Amino acid sequence: MNEYLIVGHGLAGAVLAHQLLERGQKVVVIEGNFTHSASGVSVGLVNPLIGPKLNPPEKIQECLAANQSFYHHCEQAWGKSFYKPISFHRIFKSKKQQFIWSIKQSDSIAGLYTGKFLSSEDWEKKGLYAPHGTGLTKSSYQLDVSSFLQKSREKLQSVDAWESGSFSDQTGCKKMRVIFCEGFRVIENPLFKYLPFAPARGEVLRIHTELKDSLSNGAWHLPYHREEAFVGSTWDHQNLMCGPTEIGKSEIFQNCNYYDLSRQPLLDHFSGVRSGTKDRNPIMGSHPKLPNRYLFNGFGSRGTSTIPYYSRKMVDFLINQKTIPEAVNLSRFK
């Protein structure tokens, strides 16, 4: 049996650890509790239609199926619910986007996720500004990332698979199979910093509100607990570790122009750094010269949607030597 040391207990490291454990592998997760992590501020949105063109992402059907299977299994085993379907309404920013939605409804894949159209009049009753109406995005979900990571930690501690502290590649670790799931801090990792990562800081607000609808016009409003919601987010590739800013808050207020945020009490304001890549695909596989050093990283803002699917691919690679898909394989970078 191989022993795996997973560096980082964000969403990527946690999901990979539990999938390896399920396959009978010996696993230890080491977590340094560094600041500015993406998972620490993630709102857990799973959205099957993305961008202004409302396109379904690559492998979306497989990703949704993998999510449902993995999180349902965890919920049953841990006695805690944290993955739920939501009614997610896309606010159209123009007549053109409304027309794109109507075209997508006849598409073989996108049509699976394009639902009911609601007019501007329907939303005016709730005090929302949506002059071009909205479309209901089917098969949308929200993961309570914080609750999932807390239960994951408890489970790992209960099976002696948890360590707190920073990883150091000392002599005793040389023979271990080490998988780096350290988020954006991979840019400081001497083994993998040559790869084309493109980390981006995002800011999120938590507000007090009576609005119960999940909405997005590119900037989203996601109900959290009773009379609370998350709104966001921003993108900043330069000031990664500066924390929350007044500029970011103003940007969120401006982008969420369908709802008067200025009248809602602000409860919290936080930021984290996404571990994105320049080609927008994750990077996973083994180091070209050190075959027992691995990377599972770069999932960006869509990690909630894609990590369980690609974690299965990583586990099959580690245990059964199955080839990782070229689009996400570390070997695509020479």
C-alpha positions as CSV (number, residue, x, y, z in Angstrom):
1,M,0.0,0.0,0.0
2,N,1.3,3.4,-0.9
3,E,1.4,6.3,1.6
4,Y,0.3,9.6,0.4
5,L,1.0,13.0,2.0
6,I,-1.4,15.7,0.8
7,V,-0.2,19.2,1.3
8,G,-3.2,21.5,1.8
9,H,-6.7,21.0,3.1
10,G,-8.6,23.3,0.8
11,L,-11.4,21.8,-1.3
12,A,-9.0,20.1,-3.7
13,G,-6.9,18.4,-1.0
14,A,-9.9,17.4,1.1
15,V,-11.8,15.8,-1.8
16,L,-8.7,14.0,-3.0
17,A,-7.9,12.7,0.5
18,H,-11.3,11.1,1.0
19,Q,-11.4,9.6,-2.5
20,L,-8.0,8.0,-1.8
21,L,-9.2,6.7,1.6
22,E,-12.2,5.2,0.0
23,R,-9.9,3.3,-2.3
24,G,-8.1,1.8,0.6
25,Q,-5.0,4.0,0.5
26,K,-3.1,5.3,3.5
27,V,-3.3,9.1,3.5
28,V,-2.1,12.0,5.7
29,V,-3.2,15.6,5.1
30,I,-1.0,18.4,6.4
31,E,-2.6,21.9,6.7
32,G,-0.7,25.1,7.6
33,N,-3.8,27.3,8.0
34,F,-2.4,30.0,5.8
35,T,-4.3,33.2,5.2
36,H,-6.0,34.3,1.9
37,S,-7.1,30.8,0.8
38,A,-9.8,30.5,-1.8
39,S,-11.6,27.7,-0.1
40,G,-11.8,29.7,3.1
41,V,-14.1,32.3,1.4
42,S,-15.7,30.2,-1.3
43,V,-19.5,30.5,-1.6
44,G,-19.7,27.1,-3.2
45,L,-21.7,28.0,-6.4
46,V,-22.1,25.2,-9.0
47,N,-23.4,26.9,-12.2
48,P,-23.7,24.8,-15.4
49,L,-24.0,27.9,-17.7
50,I,-21.1,30.4,-17.5
51,G,-19.9,33.6,-19.0
52,P,-21.8,36.2,-21.1
53,K,-22.5,33.6,-23.8
54,L,-24.1,31.2,-21.3
55,N,-22.0,28.2,-22.4
56,P,-21.9,24.9,-20.5
57,P,-18.3,24.2,-19.4
58,E,-16.3,21.3,-20.7
59,K,-17.4,18.0,-19.1
60,I,-20.3,19.6,-17.2
61,Q,-22.5,16.6,-17.2
62,E,-19.8,14.3,-15.9
63,C,-18.8,16.9,-13.3
64,L,-22.4,17.3,-12.0
65,A,-22.7,13.5,-11.8
66,A,-19.4,13.2,-9.9
67,N,-20.5,16.0,-7.5
68,Q,-23.8,14.3,-6.8
69,S,-22.2,10.9,-6.1
70,F,-19.3,12.2,-4.0
71,Y,-21.1,14.7,-1.8
72,H,-24.1,12.5,-1.3
73,H,-21.8,9.7,-0.1
74,C,-20.1,12.1,2.3
75,E,-23.5,13.4,3.6
76,Q,-24.7,9.9,4.3
77,A,-21.5,8.8,6.0
78,W,-21.0,12.0,8.0
79,G,-24.6,12.7,9.0
80,K,-24.4,16.3,7.7
81,S,-26.0,18.0,4.7
82,F,-23.9,20.6,2.8
83,Y,-24.7,20.2,-0.9
84,K,-28.1,21.4,-2.1
85,P,-29.9,22.3,-5.3
86,I,-30.8,25.9,-5.7
87,S,-33.1,27.9,-8.0
88,F,-30.5,30.1,-9.8
89,H,-31.8,32.9,-12.0
90,R,-29.6,34.4,-14.7
91,I,-30.3,38.2,-15.1
92,F,-30.0,39.1,-18.8
93,K,-27.9,42.2,-19.4
94,S,-29.3,42.8,-22.9
95,K,-31.8,41.8,-25.5
96,K,-29.0,39.9,-27.2
97,Q,-28.3,37.8,-24.1
98,Q,-32.0,37.1,-23.8
99,F,-32.0,35.9,-27.4
100,I,-28.9,33.7,-26.7
101,W,-30.8,32.0,-23.9
102,S,-33.7,31.2,-26.2
103,I,-31.3,29.7,-28.8
104,K,-29.6,27.7,-26.1
105,Q,-32.9,26.0,-25.1
106,S,-32.7,23.9,-28.3
107,D,-29.0,23.0,-27.8
108,S,-28.4,19.3,-27.0
109,I,-26.4,20.1,-23.9
110,A,-27.1,23.7,-22.9
111,G,-30.8,23.0,-23.3
112,L,-30.6,20.7,-20.3
113,Y,-29.9,23.7,-18.1
114,T,-32.0,26.5,-19.6
115,G,-35.3,26.8,-17.9
116,K,-38.2,29.1,-17.4
117,F,-38.1,32.8,-18.5
118,L,-39.3,35.4,-16.1
119,S,-40.1,38.9,-17.2
120,S,-39.0,42.2,-15.7
121,E,-42.5,42.7,-14.3
122,D,-42.2,39.5,-12.3
123,W,-39.1,40.9,-10.6
124,E,-40.4,44.4,-10.1
125,K,-42.7,43.0,-7.4
126,K,-39.6,42.0,-5.4
127,G,-37.9,45.3,-5.9
128,L,-35.4,44.0,-8.4
129,Y,-34.2,45.6,-11.6
130,A,-34.1,43.1,-14.5
131,P,-35.3,45.0,-17.6
132,H,-34.5,42.1,-20.0
133,G,-35.9,39.4,-17.7
134,T,-34.2,36.3,-16.3
135,G,-33.7,32.6,-17.1
136,L,-33.8,29.8,-14.6
137,T,-30.6,27.8,-14.7
138,K,-31.4,24.2,-14.0
139,S,-29.1,21.8,-12.1
140,S,-27.5,24.6,-10.1
141,Y,-26.2,23.8,-6.7
142,Q,-24.5,25.4,-3.7
143,L,-21.9,23.6,-1.5
144,D,-21.4,24.8,2.1
145,V,-17.7,24.7,1.7
146,S,-17.0,25.7,5.3
147,S,-19.2,22.9,6.7
148,F,-17.7,20.4,4.3
149,L,-14.1,21.2,5.3
150,Q,-15.0,21.2,9.0
151,K,-16.5,17.7,8.7
152,S,-13.6,16.6,6.5
153,R,-11.1,17.6,9.1
154,E,-13.0,15.8,11.9
155,K,-13.1,12.6,9.8
156,L,-9.4,12.8,8.9
157,Q,-8.5,13.4,12.6
158,S,-10.6,10.4,13.6
159,V,-8.6,8.1,11.4
160,D,-5.2,9.6,12.3
161,A,-4.8,11.2,8.9
162,W,-4.3,14.8,9.9
163,E,-1.3,17.0,10.7
164,S,-1.2,20.7,11.5
165,G,1.8,22.6,10.3
166,S,3.9,23.6,7.3
167,F,5.3,21.0,4.9
168,S,9.1,20.6,4.7
169,D,10.6,18.2,2.1
170,Q,13.0,16.6,4.6
171,T,14.8,13.3,4.2
172,G,12.1,11.4,5.9
173,C,9.6,12.5,3.2
174,K,11.7,11.6,0.2
175,K,10.2,8.1,-0.2
176,M,6.6,9.3,0.4
177,R,4.3,10.2,-2.5
178,V,3.6,13.9,-1.9
179,I,0.6,15.6,-3.6
180,F,0.7,19.4,-3.5
181,C,-2.8,20.9,-3.2
182,E,-1.7,24.2,-1.7
183,G,-3.9,26.5,-3.8
184,F,-2.3,29.8,-5.1
185,R,0.7,29.3,-2.9
186,V,2.0,26.8,-5.5
187,I,3.6,29.9,-7.1
188,E,6.1,29.7,-4.3
189,N,6.7,26.0,-4.7
190,P,10.2,25.5,-6.2
191,L,9.0,22.3,-7.9
192,F,6.1,23.8,-9.8
193,K,6.4,27.5,-9.9
194,Y,7.5,27.3,-13.6
195,L,4.0,26.4,-14.5
196,P,1.6,29.1,-16.0
197,F,-0.5,29.8,-12.9
198,A,-2.7,33.0,-12.9
199,P,-3.9,33.5,-9.4
200,A,-6.6,36.1,-8.8
201,R,-7.9,37.7,-5.6
202,G,-11.7,37.9,-5.2
203,E,-13.7,39.8,-2.7
204,V,-17.1,38.8,-1.2
205,L,-19.6,40.6,1.0
206,R,-22.0,39.0,3.5
207,I,-25.1,41.1,4.0
208,H,-28.3,41.0,6.0
209,T,-31.2,40.7,3.5
210,E,-34.7,39.4,3.2
211,L,-34.2,38.6,-0.5
212,K,-34.4,34.8,-0.8
213,D,-33.5,34.4,-4.5
214,S,-30.2,33.2,-6.0
215,L,-29.3,35.6,-8.8
216,S,-26.5,36.6,-11.1
217,N,-25.8,39.0,-13.9
218,G,-22.2,38.1,-13.7
219,A,-22.2,39.3,-10.2
220,W,-24.1,37.0,-7.9
221,H,-26.4,37.2,-4.9
222,L,-26.6,33.8,-3.0
223,P,-28.7,33.4,0.1
224,Y,-26.7,31.8,3.0
225,H,-28.4,31.4,6.4
226,R,-31.8,33.0,7.2
227,E,-31.8,36.7,6.2
228,E,-28.2,36.5,5.1
229,A,-26.6,36.4,1.7
230,F,-23.2,36.4,-0.1
231,V,-22.7,38.9,-2.9
232,G,-19.7,39.2,-5.2
233,S,-17.2,38.8,-6.6
234,T,-14.2,40.7,-8.0
235,W,-11.0,39.7,-9.9
236,D,-7.6,41.2,-9.2
237,H,-4.4,39.5,-10.5
238,Q,-2.0,42.1,-9.0
239,N,-2.7,42.7,-5.3
240,L,-3.0,39.1,-4.2
241,M,-2.6,39.4,-0.4
242,C,-3.9,42.9,0.4
243,G,-7.1,41.6,1.9
244,P,-10.6,43.3,1.5
245,T,-10.6,46.8,-0.1
246,E,-13.0,49.7,-0.4
247,I,-12.5,49.6,-4.1
248,G,-13.6,45.9,-4.2
249,K,-16.7,46.7,-2.1
250,S,-17.6,49.6,-4.4
251,E,-17.1,47.3,-7.5
252,I,-19.5,44.7,-6.1
253,F,-22.1,47.4,-5.3
254,Q,-21.8,48.7,-8.8
255,N,-22.0,45.3,-10.5
256,C,-25.0,44.1,-8.5
257,N,-27.0,46.9,-9.9
258,Y,-30.2,44.7,-10.0
259,Y,-30.5,45.1,-6.2
260,D,-30.0,48.1,-4.0
261,L,-27.2,46.8,-1.8
262,S,-26.6,50.2,-0.1
263,R,-29.8,49.6,1.9
264,Q,-28.6,46.2,3.2
265,P,-26.6,46.0,6.5
266,L,-23.1,44.8,5.8
267,L,-22.1,41.9,8.1
268,D,-18.7,40.9,6.7
269,H,-16.2,41.6,3.9
270,F,-13.5,39.2,3.0
271,S,-11.2,38.1,0.2
272,G,-9.3,35.0,-0.9
273,V,-7.0,34.1,-3.8
274,R,-8.1,31.6,-6.5
275,S,-5.4,29.3,-7.9
276,G,-6.3,29.8,-11.6
277,T,-4.2,29.0,-14.7
278,K,-3.6,30.9,-17.9
279,D,-5.4,28.3,-20.0
280,R,-8.2,28.1,-17.4
281,N,-7.7,24.4,-17.0
282,P,-6.4,22.7,-13.8
283,I,-3.0,21.2,-13.7
284,M,-2.5,17.6,-12.4
285,G,0.0,14.9,-12.6
286,S,3.6,14.1,-11.6
287,H,6.7,16.2,-11.7
288,P,8.7,15.5,-14.9
289,K,11.9,14.6,-12.9
290,L,10.6,13.6,-9.5
291,P,8.0,10.8,-10.1
292,N,6.8,10.7,-6.4
293,R,6.0,14.5,-6.4
294,Y,2.5,15.3,-7.7
295,L,0.4,18.4,-8.3
296,F,-3.4,18.7,-8.1
297,N,-4.1,22.4,-8.4
298,G,-5.3,25.3,-10.5
299,F,-9.1,24.8,-10.4
300,G,-9.9,28.6,-10.1
301,S,-13.4,29.8,-9.5
302,R,-15.0,26.6,-10.9
303,G,-13.4,24.2,-8.4
304,T,-16.7,23.6,-6.6
305,S,-18.0,22.2,-9.9
306,T,-15.0,20.2,-11.1
307,I,-12.9,19.0,-8.3
308,P,-14.7,15.7,-7.5
309,Y,-14.6,14.7,-11.2
310,Y,-10.9,15.4,-11.7
311,S,-10.1,13.9,-8.3
312,R,-11.4,10.6,-9.7
313,K,-9.0,11.0,-12.6
314,M,-6.1,11.7,-10.3
315,V,-6.9,8.7,-8.1
316,D,-7.1,6.4,-11.2
317,F,-3.7,7.8,-12.3
318,L,-2.1,7.3,-8.9
319,I,-3.5,3.8,-8.2
320,N,-4.0,2.3,-11.6
321,Q,-1.6,4.3,-13.7
322,K,-4.4,5.5,-16.0
323,T,-3.5,8.4,-18.2
324,I,-4.7,11.9,-17.1
325,P,-6.6,13.7,-19.9
326,E,-4.3,15.8,-22.0
327,A,-6.2,19.1,-21.4
328,V,-5.4,19.0,-17.7
329,N,-2.2,16.9,-17.6
330,L,0.8,18.6,-16.2
331,S,2.8,17.1,-19.1
332,R,1.2,19.6,-21.5
333,F,3.8,22.1,-20.4
334,K,7.3,21.5,-21.5
